[in-house]
């Protein structure tokens, strides 16, 4: 990777080219900056006449405040509404008419909007995105309609869904100070109470060029895109961005356990171990550990619980790619006749064995091969490249860190695995949320003939 000098394309507005790096094989990404602070990362890929255009905003649930949670996610819905020049529904109709697709996502560190388009329609995409950055209509009728959509989504995905409840409770109890503790979708009371003045102020504050990065990957002429973006965004004034406090989560010194009855047949548990943020050197080692535990049918925890003991019907491990402290999460659904406490004991035995003696070299190399394959597979198509570029630029501050993650995965050693298990996967650093069958619903209480 290298910094580049001032870049003077053949146009009236000057762009600064301040970074470039190869992403995958044969594709070079270049980061430009407009005078109003807008970032633009281009990656020309001529293998197919398509383009991924994504707009990443440095605002997620961590930028909210208690009592007003869910605002970032609400905007994921509002941004597909009407603008000064487009009636309701017209945004999606224009995209679908091209044969393209539109979507969006919100998480703890970011919100992004994605368009997948034929290359010939890139100019339309740029016009649509610049329009909703500056001219979104935020009036009572559309706001209340989307508020209803979000409250219904919360009911379906959290309040009426056991896995959604497990996820929400894990974050709420694993974090005591950091804003990761509240759900991205928001608490129901907060969603209902978001006022129209606060919604408009959120839009004016965070949906600004100096808080956004456009990512364009696919077949296009770079100079033409620079001209299009400059003409569409250059006149948008930057916002005064509030200082985001860096909140340090206190060290967890004891295990936290939450239990609740749910309308399920067998126990389910979600355990989260405190882990460093994605930019930390140990994050890659923990990604390999997650793969060692449950990355394939022969993985240690999956083999022990599902195949050998038949104590669980499913086992999954995931390391969250957060900017600030992450969680290595283990999700297990118990089989009939087995309990969450029994499964937790098996997890402890497996982790103790990994901490006492590093896994065999061949086992670690297999896990690395799986993790690296998954990593590079995510960069195969233009949408995957754009998403990776946008995430690393927005969450970690530099898209070039995508390459650092690949290098760190490849460099993990057997001893690194044992060291990180001892350092991070300790009982006192763990939060466990358990959903148990309501009285009379447990499978082992039913007749064998059922």
C-alpha positions as CSV (number, residue, x, y, z in Angstrom):
1,X,0.0,0.0,0.0
2,X,1.2,3.5,-0.6
3,X,0.0,7.1,-0.4
4,X,-0.4,9.0,-3.7
5,X,0.1,12.7,-4.6
6,X,-2.6,15.1,-5.8
7,X,-4.5,13.7,-8.7
8,X,-5.8,16.1,-11.3
9,X,-8.4,14.5,-13.5
10,X,-9.6,16.4,-16.5
11,X,-12.4,18.3,-14.7
12,X,-13.0,21.6,-12.9
13,X,-13.2,20.1,-9.4
14,X,-10.0,18.8,-7.9
15,X,-9.9,15.4,-6.1
16,X,-7.2,14.2,-3.8
17,X,-6.0,10.7,-4.4
18,X,-4.7,9.7,-1.0
19,X,-4.4,5.9,-1.0
20,X,-4.5,2.9,-3.3
21,X,-4.0,-0.8,-2.8
22,X,-4.7,-4.1,-4.6
23,X,-7.8,-5.9,-3.4
24,X,-7.7,-9.5,-4.3
25,X,-5.9,-10.3,-7.6
26,X,-5.9,-7.9,-10.5
27,X,-8.1,-5.2,-9.0
28,X,-6.7,-1.9,-7.6
29,X,-8.8,0.2,-5.3
30,X,-8.1,4.0,-5.1
31,X,-9.4,6.4,-2.4
32,X,-10.2,9.9,-3.5
33,X,-11.4,12.8,-1.3
34,X,-13.6,15.7,-2.5
35,X,-13.3,19.2,-1.0
36,X,-16.5,18.8,1.1
37,X,-15.0,15.7,2.8
38,X,-16.8,13.0,0.7
39,X,-14.8,9.9,0.2
40,X,-14.9,7.9,-3.0
41,X,-13.2,4.5,-3.5
42,X,-13.0,3.2,-7.0
43,X,-12.0,-0.4,-8.1
44,X,-12.3,-1.0,-11.8
45,X,-13.1,-4.6,-12.7
46,X,-13.8,-5.4,-16.4
47,X,-14.8,-9.0,-16.0
48,X,-18.5,-8.3,-16.4
49,X,-20.6,-5.2,-17.4
50,X,-22.0,-4.7,-13.9
51,X,-21.2,-2.3,-11.1
52,X,-21.7,-2.2,-7.3
53,X,-22.3,1.3,-6.0
54,X,-22.4,1.4,-2.2
55,X,-22.7,4.4,0.1
56,X,-21.3,3.9,3.6
57,X,-22.1,6.3,6.5
58,X,-20.1,6.3,9.6
59,X,-23.2,6.0,11.8
60,X,-24.6,3.0,13.5
61,X,-26.3,2.1,16.8
62,X,-23.1,3.0,18.7
63,X,-23.7,6.6,17.8
64,X,-27.1,6.8,19.4
65,X,-27.9,7.6,23.0
66,X,-30.0,5.9,25.7
67,X,-33.6,6.7,25.2
68,X,-33.2,7.2,21.5
69,X,-32.0,3.8,20.3
70,X,-33.0,2.5,16.9
71,X,-32.6,5.8,15.1
72,X,-29.8,4.5,12.7
73,X,-31.9,1.5,11.8
74,X,-35.0,3.6,11.3
75,X,-33.1,5.5,8.6
76,X,-32.3,2.4,6.8
77,X,-36.0,2.3,6.0
78,X,-36.7,6.0,5.6
79,X,-34.0,6.4,3.0
80,X,-36.0,4.5,0.5
81,X,-38.9,7.0,0.7
82,X,-39.6,10.1,-1.3
83,X,-37.2,13.0,-2.0
84,X,-37.9,16.5,-3.3
85,X,-37.9,15.1,-6.9
86,X,-39.0,11.4,-6.4
87,X,-42.5,10.3,-5.2
88,X,-42.8,7.4,-2.8
89,X,-41.6,4.1,-4.3
90,X,-40.0,5.7,-7.3
91,X,-36.4,5.0,-6.1
92,X,-37.0,1.2,-6.1
93,X,-39.0,1.4,-9.4
94,X,-36.1,3.2,-11.2
95,X,-33.6,0.6,-9.9
96,X,-35.7,-2.4,-10.8
97,X,-36.4,-1.0,-14.3
98,X,-32.7,-1.4,-15.0
99,X,-32.7,-5.0,-13.8
100,X,-30.7,-3.9,-10.8
101,X,-31.2,-4.4,-7.1
102,X,-31.2,-2.1,-4.0
103,X,-30.8,-2.9,-0.4
104,X,-29.3,-1.6,2.9
105,X,-28.0,-2.7,6.3
106,X,-27.4,-1.2,9.7
107,X,-25.1,-2.5,12.4
108,X,-23.2,-1.2,15.4
109,X,-20.5,0.8,13.6
110,X,-22.1,1.7,10.2
111,X,-25.1,2.0,7.9
112,X,-24.7,1.4,4.2
113,X,-26.9,1.4,1.1
114,X,-26.1,-0.8,-1.9
115,X,-27.0,-0.7,-5.5
116,X,-26.2,-3.5,-8.0
117,X,-26.6,-2.2,-11.5
118,X,-25.8,-2.8,-15.1
119,X,-22.7,-0.7,-15.9
120,X,-24.6,1.5,-18.3
121,X,-26.9,2.7,-15.5
122,X,-24.2,3.8,-13.0
123,X,-25.0,7.5,-13.6
124,X,-28.6,6.8,-12.5
125,X,-27.3,5.2,-9.3
126,X,-25.1,8.2,-8.5
127,X,-28.0,10.6,-9.1
128,X,-30.3,8.6,-6.9
129,X,-27.8,8.3,-4.0
130,X,-26.8,12.0,-4.1
131,X,-30.5,12.9,-4.1
132,X,-31.4,11.0,-1.0
133,X,-28.3,12.3,0.8
134,X,-29.6,15.9,0.6
135,X,-33.3,15.9,-0.3
136,X,-35.0,13.2,1.8
137,X,-38.6,14.1,2.7
138,X,-39.1,13.6,6.4
139,X,-42.8,14.4,7.1
140,X,-45.2,12.8,9.6
141,X,-47.0,10.4,7.2
142,X,-43.9,8.6,5.8
143,X,-42.1,8.6,9.1
144,X,-45.0,7.0,10.9
145,X,-45.4,4.4,8.2
146,X,-41.8,3.3,8.5
147,X,-42.0,3.4,12.3
148,X,-44.8,0.9,12.1
149,X,-42.7,-1.3,9.8
150,X,-39.8,-1.3,12.2
151,X,-41.9,-2.0,15.3
152,X,-43.4,-5.0,13.5
153,X,-39.9,-6.1,12.4
154,X,-38.9,-6.0,16.1
155,X,-41.8,-8.1,17.1
156,X,-41.1,-10.7,14.5
157,X,-37.3,-10.9,14.8
158,X,-36.8,-10.3,18.5
159,X,-39.9,-10.6,20.7
160,X,-41.4,-13.5,18.8
161,X,-38.1,-15.2,17.9
162,X,-36.0,-17.0,20.4
163,X,-32.7,-16.6,18.5
164,X,-33.3,-12.9,18.2
165,X,-34.1,-12.7,22.0
166,X,-30.8,-14.6,22.7
167,X,-28.8,-12.2,20.6
168,X,-30.3,-9.1,22.2
169,X,-29.9,-10.4,25.7
170,X,-26.3,-11.4,25.1
171,X,-25.3,-7.9,24.0
172,X,-27.3,-6.2,26.8
173,X,-25.6,-8.2,29.5
174,X,-22.1,-8.7,28.0
175,X,-21.6,-4.9,27.7
176,X,-22.4,-2.7,30.7
177,X,-21.0,0.7,29.5
178,X,-20.3,0.5,25.8
179,X,-23.1,1.5,23.4
180,X,-22.9,-2.0,21.9
181,X,-25.2,-2.9,24.8
182,X,-28.4,-1.7,23.1
183,X,-29.8,-3.5,20.0
184,X,-29.3,-2.1,16.6
185,X,-33.1,-2.3,15.9
186,X,-33.6,-0.3,19.1
187,X,-35.7,-0.9,22.2
188,X,-39.4,-0.9,21.4
189,X,-40.2,2.1,23.8
190,X,-37.5,4.1,22.2
191,X,-38.6,3.4,18.6
192,X,-42.1,4.5,19.5
193,X,-40.8,7.7,21.2
194,X,-38.4,9.0,18.5
195,X,-39.6,12.6,17.7
196,X,-39.8,14.1,14.3
197,X,-37.4,17.0,15.3
198,X,-34.9,14.5,16.5
199,X,-35.2,12.4,13.4
200,X,-34.6,15.4,11.2
201,X,-31.6,16.5,13.3
202,X,-30.1,13.0,13.0
203,X,-30.4,13.2,9.2
204,X,-28.8,16.7,9.0
205,X,-26.0,15.6,11.3
206,X,-24.9,12.2,10.0
207,X,-26.1,12.1,6.4
208,X,-23.5,14.4,5.1
209,X,-20.7,14.1,2.6
210,X,-17.9,14.4,5.2
211,X,-19.5,11.4,7.0
212,X,-19.8,9.2,3.9
213,X,-17.8,7.1,1.6
214,X,-19.0,6.0,-1.8
215,X,-17.6,2.7,-3.0
216,X,-17.8,1.9,-6.7
217,X,-16.6,-1.5,-8.0
218,X,-17.1,-3.0,-11.5
219,X,-16.8,-1.9,-15.1
220,X,-16.7,1.9,-15.5
221,X,-14.4,4.7,-16.6
222,X,-12.8,6.2,-13.5
223,X,-12.4,9.7,-14.8
224,X,-16.1,9.8,-15.9
225,X,-17.1,8.6,-12.4
226,X,-15.0,11.3,-10.7
227,X,-16.8,13.8,-12.9
228,X,-20.2,12.4,-12.1
229,X,-19.7,12.3,-8.4
230,X,-18.2,15.7,-8.3
231,X,-21.1,17.2,-10.2
232,X,-23.7,15.4,-8.1
233,X,-22.1,15.8,-4.6
234,X,-19.7,18.7,-4.9
235,X,-22.2,21.4,-3.9
236,X,-23.5,19.6,-0.7
237,X,-22.2,21.3,2.4
238,X,-20.4,19.3,5.0
239,X,-22.0,18.9,8.4
240,X,-20.5,19.7,11.8
241,X,-20.0,16.2,13.1
242,X,-20.3,15.7,16.9
243,X,-17.3,14.2,18.7
244,X,-18.0,10.5,19.3
245,X,-16.8,9.6,22.8
246,X,-14.5,6.6,23.1
247,X,-16.1,4.6,25.8
248,X,-14.0,1.9,27.4
249,X,-15.9,-1.2,28.4
250,X,-14.8,-2.2,32.0
251,X,-12.9,-5.5,32.3
252,X,-15.3,-8.4,33.0
253,X,-14.2,-10.3,36.1
254,X,-17.0,-12.8,36.6
255,X,-19.3,-14.9,34.5
256,X,-22.8,-13.6,33.8
257,X,-25.7,-16.0,33.2
258,X,-29.2,-15.2,32.1
259,X,-32.0,-17.7,31.9
260,X,-35.6,-17.5,30.8
261,X,-38.4,-19.9,29.8
262,X,-39.4,-19.8,26.1
263,X,-41.9,-21.7,23.9
264,X,-39.2,-24.2,22.6
265,X,-38.7,-28.0,22.9
266,X,-35.1,-28.1,24.0
267,X,-32.6,-25.7,25.6
268,X,-30.8,-23.1,23.5
269,X,-27.8,-21.2,24.6
270,X,-25.7,-18.3,23.3
271,X,-22.3,-17.7,25.0
272,X,-20.1,-14.7,24.3
273,X,-16.5,-14.3,25.3
274,X,-15.0,-10.8,25.4
275,X,-12.6,-10.4,22.4
276,X,-10.6,-7.5,21.0
277,X,-11.8,-5.3,18.1
278,X,-11.2,-6.4,14.5
279,X,-8.1,-4.2,14.2
280,X,-6.3,-6.0,17.0
281,X,-3.6,-8.6,16.0
282,X,-5.3,-11.3,18.1
283,X,-8.6,-11.0,16.3
284,X,-7.4,-13.1,13.4
285,X,-6.2,-15.8,15.8
286,X,-9.6,-15.9,17.4
287,X,-11.2,-16.2,14.0
288,X,-9.1,-19.4,13.5
289,X,-10.2,-20.6,17.0
290,X,-13.9,-20.1,16.0
291,X,-13.2,-22.2,12.9
292,X,-11.4,-24.9,15.0
293,X,-14.5,-25.1,17.3
294,X,-17.3,-25.1,14.8
295,X,-16.1,-24.3,11.3
296,X,-16.9,-27.7,9.8
297,X,-18.3,-31.2,10.8
298,X,-14.9,-32.3,12.1
299,X,-14.3,-29.2,14.2
300,X,-13.7,-29.9,17.8
301,X,-16.9,-28.6,19.5
302,X,-19.2,-29.7,16.7
303,X,-17.7,-33.2,16.6
304,X,-17.9,-33.6,20.4
305,X,-21.4,-32.2,20.9
306,X,-23.2,-33.2,17.6
307,X,-21.5,-36.3,16.4
308,X,-19.9,-38.1,19.4
309,X,-22.2,-37.3,22.3
310,X,-25.3,-36.3,20.2
311,X,-26.0,-33.7,22.9
312,X,-26.7,-30.9,20.4
313,X,-28.5,-30.6,17.1
314,X,-26.5,-27.5,16.0
315,X,-23.3,-25.7,17.0
316,X,-22.1,-22.5,15.6
317,X,-19.2,-20.2,16.4
318,X,-18.8,-16.6,15.2
319,X,-16.4,-13.7,15.9
320,X,-18.1,-10.4,15.5
321,X,-16.1,-7.9,13.3
322,X,-16.6,-4.8,15.5
323,X,-14.4,-1.8,15.7
324,X,-14.4,-1.8,19.5
325,X,-14.5,-5.0,21.8
326,X,-15.9,-7.9,19.9
327,X,-17.4,-11.2,21.1
328,X,-16.6,-14.7,20.2
329,X,-20.0,-16.3,20.2
330,X,-21.0,-19.9,20.6
331,X,-24.6,-20.8,19.7
332,X,-25.8,-24.3,20.6
333,X,-29.2,-26.0,20.4
334,X,-29.5,-28.9,22.7
335,X,-30.7,-32.3,21.6
336,X,-33.6,-34.0,23.3
337,X,-32.6,-35.2,26.8
338,X,-29.7,-32.8,27.2
339,X,-29.4,-29.5,29.0
340,X,-27.6,-26.2,28.5
341,X,-25.7,-26.8,31.7
342,X,-24.4,-30.0,30.3
343,X,-23.3,-28.3,27.1
344,X,-21.6,-25.5,29.0
345,X,-19.6,-28.1,30.8
346,X,-18.5,-29.8,27.5
347,X,-17.5,-26.4,26.2
348,X,-15.3,-25.8,29.2
349,X,-13.6,-29.2,28.9
350,X,-12.8,-28.6,25.2
351,X,-11.4,-25.1,25.8
352,X,-9.4,-26.4,28.8
353,X,-7.8,-29.0,26.5
354,X,-7.0,-26.4,23.8
355,X,-5.4,-24.1,26.4
356,X,-3.3,-26.8,28.0
357,X,-1.9,-28.1,24.7
358,X,-1.9,-26.4,21.3
359,X,-3.9,-28.3,18.6
360,X,-2.0,-30.4,16.2
361,X,-0.4,-28.4,13.4
362,X,-2.4,-30.1,10.7
363,X,-5.6,-29.2,12.6
364,X,-4.6,-25.6,12.7
365,X,-3.6,-25.5,9.1
366,X,-7.0,-27.0,8.1
367,X,-8.8,-24.3,10.1
368,X,-6.7,-21.6,8.5
369,X,-7.4,-23.0,5.0
370,X,-11.2,-22.9,5.8
371,X,-11.0,-19.3,7.2
372,X,-8.8,-18.0,4.4
373,X,-11.0,-19.7,1.7
374,X,-14.1,-18.0,3.3
375,X,-12.3,-14.7,3.4
376,X,-11.2,-14.7,-0.3
377,X,-14.5,-16.1,-1.5
378,X,-16.2,-13.0,-0.1
379,X,-14.1,-10.9,-2.4
380,X,-14.9,-12.8,-5.6
381,X,-17.7,-10.7,-7.0
382,X,-18.1,-6.9,-7.2
383,X,-20.7,-6.7,-4.4
384,X,-18.4,-8.6,-2.1
385,X,-15.4,-6.5,-2.9
386,X,-17.4,-3.3,-2.4
387,X,-18.8,-4.5,1.0
388,X,-15.3,-5.4,2.2
389,X,-13.9,-2.1,1.1
390,X,-16.7,-0.2,2.7
391,X,-16.6,-2.1,6.0
392,X,-12.8,-1.7,6.5
393,X,-12.9,1.9,5.5
394,X,-15.8,2.8,7.7
395,X,-15.4,0.6,10.8
396,X,-11.6,0.5,10.9
397,X,-10.7,3.7,9.1
398,X,-8.8,2.4,6.1
399,X,-9.9,0.0,3.4
400,X,-6.4,-1.2,3.0
401,X,-6.7,-3.1,6.3
402,X,-8.6,-5.8,4.3
403,X,-5.2,-7.0,3.2
404,X,-3.8,-6.9,6.8
405,X,-6.6,-9.3,7.9
406,X,-5.6,-11.8,5.2
407,X,-2.0,-11.6,6.2
408,X,-2.8,-12.1,9.9
409,X,-5.0,-15.2,9.2
410,X,-2.1,-16.8,7.2
411,X,0.4,-16.1,10.0
412,X,-1.5,-17.7,12.9
413,X,0.5,-20.4,14.6
414,X,-0.4,-23.4,16.9
415,X,1.0,-21.5,19.9
416,X,-1.0,-18.4,19.0
417,X,-4.2,-20.5,19.3
418,X,-3.3,-21.9,22.8
419,X,-2.2,-18.4,24.0
420,X,-5.5,-16.8,22.8
421,X,-7.7,-19.5,24.3
422,X,-5.9,-19.0,27.7
423,X,-6.1,-15.2,27.4
424,X,-9.7,-14.7,26.1
425,X,-11.8,-17.8,26.4
426,X,-12.0,-17.8,30.2
427,X,-15.1,-18.4,32.2
428,X,-14.9,-15.0,34.0
429,X,-14.9,-13.2,30.6
430,X,-18.0,-15.0,29.5
431,X,-21.7,-14.1,29.3
432,X,-24.2,-17.0,28.8
433,X,-27.9,-16.6,27.8
434,X,-30.0,-19.7,28.1
435,X,-33.5,-20.2,26.8
436,X,-35.2,-23.1,28.5
437,X,-38.5,-24.8,27.5
438,X,-41.5,-23.6,29.4
439,X,-43.0,-25.9,31.9
440,X,-44.5,-29.0,30.2
441,X,-42.8,-28.3,26.8
442,X,-39.4,-30.0,27.2
443,X,-39.0,-32.9,24.7
444,X,-37.8,-35.3,27.3
445,X,-41.1,-34.8,29.2
446,X,-43.1,-36.1,26.3
447,X,-43.9,-39.7,25.4
448,X,-41.5,-41.4,23.0
449,X,-44.4,-42.1,20.6
450,X,-45.0,-38.4,20.0
